[in-house]
Amino acid sequence: MLNISHAIYLAPMAGVTDWAYRAVCRQFAPIVTVSEMVSAKALVYQDSKTSRLLRKDGSPYGVQLFGSEPDTMAKAAVIALEKSGADFLDINMGCPTPKIVKNGDGCALMQSPALCGEIVAAVAAAVDVPVTVKLRLGWDRGSLNAAGVAKICEDAGAAAVCVHGRTRAQQYGGRADWDAIAEVKAALGIPVIANGDICSAETAVRALKRSKADAVMVGRAALGNPFIFRELYAVLSGLPVPAPPDIRERARWAGEQFRLMREDKGERVAVLEARKHFCWYLHGLPYSQRYKREIIAMNTAEDAERVLEQWV
């Protein structure tokens, strides 16, 4: 069983939660981070770009693998562990995107519960760290089988399960069903992490109460908002809630993230990726549109630094 001493997780999000952003988020609270989705086949085939996704940002840290072949997943798990030094491995059975599910990966696995168990068993037998699973409620409202699949995964060796309270058909629309996550929790003897619509300290508290989960996972609410983790940590620890960040603090941390991205990926890639991250840091602020026009036009590190100087 996985000992969850940290109640807050940063969700793995492709193209978002890279090493640099995870490292920034970790500055605000003792959280658990997970890599972007990593293709098991690409790892086994020794794809260099895929290997770069594994860089560890601190502990506790997990690598999330996706794939649908037990043997390949087991081989990839060994490689991922050797390259990353991860504290646990996570199996993606919840990604709803067409390019993933059309190959039988991600949430498509929930349509084959027995295969889910085979994958977990193969990975758990191959590595000596805890293996966790990320699920959704099911493929659609007519096939809500999260509790059953989760139980199969537990019996196969899963140490914890994270449940996004939506179906694959919902994608990211509608509301997350925390009561349905509670049904999964009631069926299991291992920790359950609740995911979906956790966008503030208040919603985190409500999600934990309704779902009976052991921890919460924050996804889209963390885009350009690493500050959410100090808010959640304060509330869950019974501490005063800190004031929201002003634009100067946002500029400081956007700049720190850019510095880390540049270190990790080089200037060109860092600048291109900073365009979306800088825009996220400005979300909800007045007059942000003026800055966004200049962000989109950034091409060099000097451009990025000049934009951030204007925020303060």
C-alpha positions in Angstrom: 0.0 0.0 0.0 1.2 3.5 -0.8 1.6 5.7 2.3 0.0 9.0 1.3 1.5 11.6 3.7 1.0 14.4 1.1 -2.6 15.3 0.5 -2.0 17.4 -2.6 -1.1 16.2 -6.1 -0.3 18.2 -9.3 -2.0 16.3 -12.1 0.1 15.2 -15.1 -0.8 17.4 -18.1 0.8 16.9 -21.5 2.6 20.0 -22.7 2.2 21.7 -19.3 3.6 19.9 -16.3 7.2 19.6 -17.5 10.2 19.6 -15.2 10.4 23.3 -15.0 6.8 23.9 -14.0 6.7 21.0 -11.5 9.8 22.5 -9.9 8.1 25.8 -9.5 4.9 24.3 -8.1 7.0 22.4 -5.5 8.2 25.7 -4.1 4.8 26.5 -2.7 3.9 23.4 -0.7 4.9 19.8 -0.1 3.1 18.3 -3.0 3.3 15.1 -5.1 4.2 15.6 -8.8 3.8 13.3 -11.8 5.5 13.5 -15.2 3.7 14.3 -18.4 2.3 11.2 -20.0 5.1 9.0 -21.3 4.5 6.5 -24.1 5.6 3.0 -23.1 6.4 2.0 -26.7 8.5 5.1 -27.2 10.5 4.4 -24.1 11.1 0.8 -25.1 12.1 1.9 -28.6 14.6 4.3 -26.9 13.1 7.6 -28.3 15.4 10.4 -27.0 12.6 13.0 -26.8 10.5 10.7 -24.6 13.4 10.0 -22.2 13.7 13.8 -21.6 10.2 13.8 -20.1 11.4 11.7 -17.2 13.6 14.3 -15.4 12.9 14.2 -11.6 12.0 17.5 -9.9 12.0 16.3 -6.3 10.1 13.8 -4.1 7.6 12.4 -4.0 7.6 12.1 -7.8 6.0 9.6 -10.2 6.3 8.8 -13.9 3.0 8.3 -15.7 3.1 5.7 -18.5 0.5 5.0 -21.1 0.1 1.9 -23.3 -2.1 -1.2 -23.6 0.4 -4.1 -23.9 1.3 -5.6 -20.5 4.7 -6.7 -21.6 5.6 -3.4 -23.1 4.3 -1.5 -20.1 6.4 -3.7 -17.8 9.6 -3.1 -19.9 8.9 0.6 -20.0 8.4 0.8 -16.3 11.9 -0.7 -15.7 13.4 1.8 -18.1 11.5 4.8 -16.6 12.5 3.9 -13.1 16.2 3.5 -14.1 16.2 6.8 -15.9 14.2 8.9 -13.5 14.7 7.5 -10.0 10.9 8.0 -9.6 9.3 7.2 -6.2 6.3 5.5 -7.9 4.9 4.6 -11.3 1.5 5.7 -12.5 -0.5 4.0 -15.2 -2.8 6.2 -17.4 -6.2 4.6 -17.8 -8.0 8.0 -17.9 -6.8 10.1 -20.9 -9.8 10.9 -23.1 -8.1 12.4 -26.1 -8.9 10.7 -29.5 -5.3 10.2 -30.5 -4.7 8.2 -27.3 -7.9 6.2 -27.1 -8.0 5.2 -30.8 -5.0 3.0 -30.1 -6.6 1.3 -27.2 -4.7 3.4 -24.6 -5.8 5.8 -21.9 -9.5 5.6 -21.0 -10.1 3.0 -23.7 -8.6 0.5 -21.3 -11.6 0.8 -19.0 -13.6 -1.0 -21.7 -11.4 -4.0 -21.0 -11.2 -4.5 -17.2 -9.3 -7.7 -17.4 -6.6 -6.1 -19.4 -6.4 -3.3 -16.9 -5.6 -5.9 -14.2 -3.0 -7.6 -16.5 -1.2 -4.4 -17.1 -1.1 -3.5 -13.4 0.1 -7.0 -12.5 2.9 -6.9 -15.1 4.2 -3.5 -14.0 4.0 -4.2 -10.3 6.0 -7.4 -10.8 8.6 -5.6 -12.8 9.5 -2.8 -10.4 10.1 -2.4 -6.7 8.2 0.9 -6.2 4.5 1.5 -5.7 2.3 1.4 -8.8 -0.7 3.7 -9.0 -3.5 4.0 -11.6 -5.4 7.1 -13.0 -9.0 6.3 -14.0 -12.2 8.1 -15.0 -15.7 7.1 -14.0 -16.1 5.1 -17.2 -16.3 5.4 -20.9 -19.8 7.1 -20.8 -22.8 7.4 -18.5 -23.9 3.9 -19.7 -20.7 2.3 -18.5 -19.8 3.7 -15.1 -17.4 0.9 -14.0 -14.7 2.9 -12.1 -15.3 0.9 -8.9 -15.0 -2.4 -10.6 -11.9 -1.5 -12.6 -10.3 0.0 -9.5 -10.9 -3.1 -7.5 -9.4 -5.2 -10.3 -6.3 -2.9 -10.2 -6.1 -3.2 -6.4 -6.2 -7.0 -6.6 -3.5 -6.9 -9.3 -1.1 -4.9 -7.1 -2.1 -1.2 -7.4 -1.0 0.8 -4.3 -3.4 3.7 -4.9 -6.0 4.9 -7.5 -6.7 8.4 -8.7 -10.2 9.0 -10.1 -11.2 11.9 -12.3 -14.9 12.4 -11.6 -15.9 12.5 -15.3 -16.5 10.0 -18.0 -14.5 9.8 -21.2 -17.5 11.1 -23.1 -17.6 14.2 -20.9 -14.0 15.1 -21.7 -13.5 18.1 -19.5 -17.1 19.4 -19.7 -19.9 19.3 -17.2 -19.3 18.8 -13.5 -17.1 16.3 -11.8 -19.0 13.7 -9.7 -17.4 13.5 -6.3 -20.1 11.2 -5.0 -19.1 8.7 -7.6 -15.5 8.9 -6.4 -16.9 8.1 -2.9 -18.3 4.8 -4.4 -14.9 3.9 -5.6 -13.4 4.7 -2.2 -15.9 2.5 -0.5 -15.0 -0.4 -2.7 -11.2 -0.3 -2.1 -8.8 -0.8 0.8 -6.1 1.4 -0.8 -5.8 5.2 -0.9 -8.0 7.1 -3.4 -7.1 10.5 -4.9 -9.9 12.7 -6.1 -9.5 14.7 -9.3 -11.9 17.1 -11.1 -13.1 20.6 -10.5 -10.7 21.2 -7.7 -9.9 24.8 -8.4 -9.5 26.4 -4.9 -9.0 25.7 -1.3 -12.8 25.7 -0.8 -13.4 23.1 -3.5 -10.6 20.9 -2.3 -12.2 20.7 1.2 -15.6 20.0 -0.3 -14.1 17.4 -2.7 -12.4 15.6 0.2 -15.6 15.6 2.3 -17.9 14.4 -0.5 -15.5 11.9 -2.1 -14.1 10.5 1.2 -10.8 10.5 -0.7 -7.4 10.5 0.9 -6.0 13.3 -1.3 -6.8 15.7 -4.0 -5.2 16.2 -7.4 -5.2 19.7 -9.1 -5.2 19.9 -12.9 -6.3 22.8 -15.0 -6.7 25.2 -12.1 -2.9 25.1 -11.7 -2.3 26.5 -15.2 -0.2 29.6 -14.6 -1.2 29.3 -11.0 1.3 27.5 -8.8 0.0 29.8 -6.0 -3.0 27.5 -5.6 -0.8 25.0 -3.8 0.1 27.3 -1.0 -3.6 28.1 -0.6 -4.6 24.4 -0.5 -1.8 23.5 1.9 -2.7 26.4 4.2 -6.4 25.4 4.4 -5.7 21.6 4.7 -3.2 22.4 7.5 -5.4 24.8 9.4 -3.3 27.8 8.6 -4.3 31.3 7.5 -5.0 31.5 3.8 -2.3 33.7 2.1 -3.2 36.7 0.0 -3.6 36.1 -3.7 -0.5 37.0 -5.8 -0.3 40.5 -7.3 1.1 41.0 -10.8 4.7 41.5 -9.5 4.7 38.1 -7.8 3.2 36.5 -11.0 6.0 38.1 -13.0 8.6 36.8 -10.6 7.5 33.2 -10.8 6.8 33.3 -14.5 10.4 34.5 -14.9 11.7 31.7 -12.7 9.8 29.1 -14.7 11.2 30.6 -17.9 14.7 30.4 -16.5 14.2 26.7 -15.7 12.6 25.9 -19.1 15.6 27.6 -20.8 18.0 25.5 -18.7 16.1 22.3 -19.6 15.1 22.8 -23.2 17.2 25.7 -24.6 16.2 29.2 -25.5 14.1 28.6 -28.6 11.8 26.0 -27.2 11.6 27.8 -23.9 10.4 31.0 -25.6 7.8 29.2 -27.6 6.4 27.4 -24.6 6.6 30.6 -22.4 4.0 32.2 -24.7 1.2 30.0 -23.3 2.5 29.9 -19.8 2.9 33.7 -19.5 -0.7 34.1 -20.8 -1.9 31.7 -18.1 -0.1 33.6 -15.4 -2.1 36.7 -16.4 -5.5 34.9 -16.3 -8.2 37.0 -14.6 -6.1 40.2 -14.3 -7.4 43.5 -15.7 -5.7 44.9 -18.8 -4.0 41.5 -19.4 -4.9 41.6 -23.1 -2.3 44.4 -23.7 0.4 42.1 -22.3 -0.8 39.1 -24.2 -0.3 40.7 -27.6 3.3 41.2 -26.7 3.7 37.7 -25.3 2.5 36.1 -28.5 5.1 38.0 -30.4 8.1 36.9 -28.2 10.9 35.2 -30.1 14.0 35.6 -27.9 14.9 35.4 -24.2 15.4 39.2 -24.3 11.8 39.5 -25.6 10.6 37.4 -22.6 12.5 39.4 -20.1 11.3 42.7 -21.6 7.6 41.5 -21.3 8.0 40.5 -17.7 9.7 43.8 -16.8 6.5 45.6 -18.1 4.4 43.7 -15.6 6.1 45.3 -12.6 
